[in-house]
Amino acid sequence: MTLSRANSPSEHPSPQPQKSPSAHASAWYRPTVSPEHGVYIVLLVSFLIGAAAAQRWTLTTTLAFICALAGFQSEHPLVLQIKQRRSWKPQLLLWGGLYGGLALGLAVYLYLQVPGLLWLYGGAIATLAIDALSVFYRQQKSFVNELLTFAAICLSAPFAYVATTGTWTNMLLGLWLLNTLFFGSSIFTVKLRKPKTASLVPGVIYHAIAPLIVLGLWYGGWLAPMTALAFVVVLLKFGFILVRQNWYRTTAIGNVALIETLSALLFLAIAAVSLLPARLM
């Protein structure tokens, strides 16, 4: 952590070195990478669960994963440019265009192979538009917008399945909702660490309703019993946080990331094993 100028021990800080023209030029070519590490986990876990449901990994699956990752990366420079809309940033425009172009090119290619992907593209584009508007009006940190963002990222589960198999089943809607409800939990737990959103009430309500939805998906035949059981992981995580909430509210962010990552990997293990063919189990 660096000290701010107001907290610096020196009353007369040394002048900052001037950047050379070449340093400014290199900024054009410096890749932008999203710092939202948790979203990488959501994307990877959701995609792998979809691939497990497809029960095979093909070249089309690989292209779909690259497409999903590039689409996610294109969102970061777009958001930064909207936040800094008073001036155009060449670096953001360059990398946003490259990531977006790669995602679009792969999306078109995959659509020509599997036309059933079109409605998934529509959902992703609609969410990106809503997210852009939320950033413009500085509402991107609301519960609703963050849950919508997770729902869009969790579309990678049906995306992996449909791109690999070329077919659609009701199970995919169940997997999408299961992933969305699982990862949506972190929105309510992480906000416990912030004074403005420290109330337990939203989290308790969410974790009371979400299991009922999962039970409904199981009862309706959209989730296998073992797959639905994977949601117990998030309930155990929330229970742990409730018991240790004083520690959780003040612990280092690295510990929070560790809890989220371990729970996501356990969720992936249970869900993936329940979806793989019997000969691999």
N, C-alpha and C positions, 0 to 999 in steps of 0.2 A: 504494500500500500504506500502510495506517495503522499507526502505532506502537502497541504494546500499552502498558498502563499501566506495566508493569515496565520497559519499555525507553524510556519517555518521558524526554526530557532535562530535564524540569521535575520537581523534587521535590514540588512542590505544584501539581498540575494544576488548572486552573480548573474550577469546577463545571459540569456539563452543564446546558444549558437545559432547563427543564421543558416537557413537551409539554402543549399546551392540550387541553381535552376534545374540541374539534373535530378535533384531529389524531388522537386515538384513534378517533373515530367514522369518520374517513375511511378507516381501515384496513379497515373492513368492505367498502368499495367498491373497494379497490385490487386490480386483477387479479393473480392469481398466474400466472407464466410460468415454464415449466421452464427451468433454466439449462443443461440438457444439450444444448449446441449440436451435438455430434457426432450425437446421435440424430435431430435435424432432417435432417441430411444423409442418414442411413440411410433414414429414412422417405421423403424426397423422391426419392432415387435409385431405391429399390426400386419406388416407385409409378410413376415415369416409365418404368422398364423394363417393368412390367406394362402400362402404357398403350401403349408402343411395340409390344409383342407383340399387343395388341388392334388396332393399326393405325388407331385413330381415337380422338377425344376427344369425348364427348357431355356433355349435362347430367348424366346419371347418373354419369359419370366425375368431374365436378366435385363432386357431392354425396358421392361415395365418398371423395374426397380430404379434404373438410371433415370428414367423419365420422371418418376415420383420424386427422386432426390433433387433433380435439376429444377423441378417445379417449386419445391420447397425453398431451394436456394435463391430462386428468382424473386421470392417474396421479400427477402431481407433488403436488397438495395432499393426496391420499390418503396418499402416503408420508410427507409431513411430519406429518400428523395422527397416523399410527401411531407415528412417532418421538416425538411429544409427547403420547402417549396419556393422560398423567395429567391433562390439562386439554383441554377442547374449545376449538378456535380458530374463531370465527365466520367469519373471512375464508376459511379453508381449507374449511370446510363449504359456504360460499356458492359459491365458485368451483368447487370440486369437483363440487357439485351442478349448476351451470350447464353446465360442460363435459361432465359425464357425461350430463346430460339431453339436450343437443344431440346427442351421439354416439348415445345410445339412440334418440332420435326418428328420426334419419336412418337408423340401422341397421334399424329396423322398416320404415320406408318403402321402403328398398332391398330388404329381404327380400320385401316384398309384390310388388315388381317382379321380383325374381330370387331365388326360393326356394333356389337352389343355394348362396347365401351362408351358409346356416345353419351348416355345419360350420366355416367360417372364423371365425364368431362364437364358436363353442364353443372353438376353439383360443385365441383372444384372451382370452376370459373365464377359461379355465383358467390361462393364463400370468399374468394379472393376480392371480388368487388365490394362485398359487405365489409371485409376487413380493411380495405383501403379507405372506405368512407368513415369507418370507426377511427382510424388513425387521423384522418383529416379533421374530424370533430373531437379528437382527443378522448375517445371513449373505448380505446382498445383494451383497457385493463378491466373492463366490466365483467361480471360473472358470465353474462349471456354471450358476449363476444368471445371470451376465452373458451367457453364450452363449445361454441360454434366452430372455432378454429380447431379444437381437438377432434370434433366430429368430422371435419374435412380431412384432416390428416389420417384419421382411422379409415377413410375410404380406401386407403392403400390395401386393406385386407380383401375386400371384394375385387379391387383392381388386380391384385396378384392372381386371384382365382380365375376371374373371367379372361384375363390376358393369357393365362396358361391353358385353360380348358376350352375357352370359347363358348361356355354355357353359363346359365344363371340358375340358381336355386334359392328357395326361401331361406335356407340356412345362412346365406350371405348377409341378409338383413339382420339375422340374429347375431352373427359374428361382428358386424359393424357396430351394432348397438352395444354388444358386450364390451368391445374395445373402448368405445366412446365413454360408457359408464365407468369402466375401470380407470381410465386415464383422467377422466373429468374429476375424479376424487381429489387429485393433487391440487386442483384449483382451490378447493375449499380448505385443504390442510395448509398449503403454503401461505394463504392469506391470513392464517392464524398468527403469523409472525409479524404482521403489519398492524400498527395501532389503529388505523382507520377501519380495518376489516377483521379485527381480532375476535369478533363474536363467534361463539360455538354454534349458534342457532342454525345458520344456513348449512353448515356441514352436517349437523345432526339430521336435519330434514332430508338432505340429499342422500345420506347413507341409510336412511330409513325407507326412502322411496325406491332407490336404485335396485336393491335386492328383490323387491316385488316385481319390478319390470323384468329382471332376469328370470325369476320364477315363471312369469307369464310367457316368456320366450321358450322356456323349457316345456311348459304345459302345452303350448301351441305347436310343439314339434319343430321349432326353429333352432333349437339348441339341444345337443345331446346332453344327458345328465352330467357326464364327466366334464364336458366343456363348460357347462353352467357352473359347476362346482369351483372352477378356477376363480370365480368372483369372490370366493371366501377370502382369498389373499388380501384383497383391498379392505375387507371388513376387519381382518386381523391387524392390518396396518393402522387403520383408523382407531381401533381399540387401543393399540399401543400408544398412539399419539395422545389419546384422551387420558390415559393413565399417567403418561410422562409429559403432559402438556407444558408444565413450567420449564422443563428442560428443553422441549422442542421449540418453544417460542424464542429461546435465547441461544441455542447451540449454533455452532458454525454452519454456514450454508453447505459446506462439504458433507457434513453428517446428514443433512436433509437429502442431498443428492444421492448419498449412499443408500438411504432407506428407500427412496423412490426407485433407484436402479435395481436393487436386490428384489424388491417386490415385483417389479416389471419382469425380471428374468424368471422368477418363480411362476408368475402368471403365464408367461410364454411356455415354460416347460410343461405345465399341466395341460394348457389348452392344446399345444402342438401334439403331445402324446395322445390326447383324446381324439385327434383328427387323423393321425397317421394310420395307414393300413395295418391290420393285425400282424402281418408277417414282419413288420419293422418294430413292433412293440415288445 
